[in-house]
Amino acid sequence: MIIKADYEAKTIYEINYDKLKQDGIKVIAFDLDSTVMKSKSGTFSEQTLKLFENLKKDFSLIIISNNHNLEYIAKAAKQVDFPVLANAKKPRTKVSQGFFKENGINCGEMVMIGDRPLTDILFGKFLGCKTVLVDSINWYEEKPIVRFVRSLERIVS
């Protein structure tokens, strides 16, 4: 199975959000670790928080994470004023679909943005939403083995 994102960008800062808006996107779902936050840091950068503030003018935002550490997720959630879902079990959709239904979210008007083809992008494909594959937000700090594994995942997916 080939898992191809609808769009690709180096990081969340290089995404063409105007194009997403033109394409009818109303909800942006982000993965957490390595997509909008340095993995295991628990803290959003000022640049990311400014991006969120700008995006909220045109989109509803949500973070959907496979992380099951509720203390860690609560720390992240305190920094933003939109939902942060934990233990989503991506690429499976059951956990998130309940949230979408309760909140009137139409997946056809949503984009899933993440750094992992086999979880984030496949999850978006299963939901029927648009997808954006980005590199890790701190790609320049990652160990060579991590970079190798990331590139391998993208080759085989």
N, C-alpha and C positions, 0 to 999 in steps of 0.2 A: 504494500500500500504506500503510495506516495502522499505525503502530507505537505501540501504547498500552501503557504499563507497567501492571503489576498494582496497584502502589502508587506514590504520589508523596509526597515530603517536601522541605522546604526544603533541609536538609543531612542528613548522616549522623547528626547529633545529635538530630534530630526524628523519626527513624523509630520506629515502634511495634514494637520487637523482641519484646515479649510476644505480639503478634498473629502475628508470623512463627512464633514457637515453637508457638503454638496451631494454626497452619496446617500443622504437621508439618515445618517447616524445621529441618534439622540442620547444614547447611553454608551459610556466608555467603561469597560471592565478591564482592570489592570491585574496582572499577577503581582505579588508582593516582592519576595526575595529575588534579588538580581535584576528585577525589571524596574521597579520604582524606588527600591531601597537596597543599599548595599547588603548583601546576604549576611544574616545573623547580627546586623548592627542594631536593629530596633529603632532607628532614627532616620527620618527623612531629611535629605539635604534641603537647604534653603532654596536652591534652584528648583527642586522637585515641588516643594510647597508653593512656590510662585507659579509654577506650571499649573498645578491643581487650581489655584485661584483664578487664573486666566481661563482655564477650560470650563469651569463652573458657569461662566457667562453663557455658554452655548450648549453644554452637555450636562447630563446627570452622570455622576461618577460612582464607581464601586470598585473595591479591591476584593479579589477572590483568590484565596491562598490555600494551598494544601497543608500549610503549617498547622500542626495540632497543639502547639504550645499556647494555651489560652492566655497566659500571662504576657507572653511576647506579642500576641495579637492585640491584647488590650492596650499595651504600650503604644503600638502603632495606631490603633483606633483613636486614642486620646489626642493625637496630633492632627487629625482631620475631622471634618464635619460631614462625612458621608460614610456609608456602610463598609465595614471590613469583615468579610466572611472567612472563617477559619475551617480547617479540616474539610475542604471542599471535595477531596478525593478525585480531582481532575486526572484523567480525562472523563471520568464518569460524570454525569450531569444531574443525577437525582437530587443531591443536596441543594444545588444552586437553583434548580427549576422550581422548587418549593418557594424559595425566596422571590424569584422572578414573578411567580403567580400571585403571591401575596402583595407584591408591590406594583403590579400592572406593567411589568417590563416585557416589551415585545422583542424577542431575540432577533427578529428581522431588522430592528432599528438599533442594534447593538454591535459593538466591535470588541473583540477580545484581544488584548495586547499582552504579549508575554515573550519570554526568552527561551522557552523550551518547546520544540515541535511536538514531542510525544506526550506532553501534558497540556500546555496552554493552547496550542494551535489545534490539536486534535479535539480538545474540549470545545473550542469555538466551532469547529466543523460539525461536531455532534449536535450542537445547539442550533445550527443553521444561521450563525451570525458571521459577519466579516471578521477577518483576523489580521493581525499585524505581528510579524516576528521581528524582535529586536535583539541586539546583542546585550550582554550583561551591562548594567549601568556602570559598573566599575571594571570593565573588561581589561583595562590597562594595568590593573593591579592583580589580576588572576595569575595563578601559578601555571606554568607551561602545560602540566598534565591536565588541568581543568580546561584550558583552551583547546587542547587536543580532543578531549572527550566531547566538548561542545561541537567542534567541527565534525567529528565523527557522527554525532547524532544528526546533524544537518545533512550529511551525505546519505545516510541510510534511511532518512524519513521522507 
